[in-house]
Amino acid sequence: GIDGVGELDKALSTACTICLVVFFITGILIGAEAFFKATGQDVPQNLYQFLVEGVNYVFTPSLLIFFACSINLGLLKSAQIDEANDYIRRQQEQNRR
């Protein structure tokens, strides 16, 4: 029912937000590595280790999961709008009678 749709909406919105934040943070970290390499400096060992062990594996999947959640949230909202428009049309038809 409506409660389930509300919970799904909330879950998809939360997932989108989390994935987007993770994507931005990993992008900043990868950008920091690129900055060190572009300026000819050595990447600090702890940053390099963190990038190799975790960040590089999270970057692309976080974007793909964000897209999946975003698309599903868009489809859900589209269905809600269609349902609301149908309800409004039915109400207008009843008022004309």
Buried (B, 14 or more C-beta within 10 A) or exposed (E): EEEEEEEEBEEBBEBBEBBBEBBEBBBEBBEBBEEBEEEEEEBEEEBEEBBEEEBBEBBEEBBEBBEBBBEBBEEBEEEEEEEEEEEEEEEEEEEEE
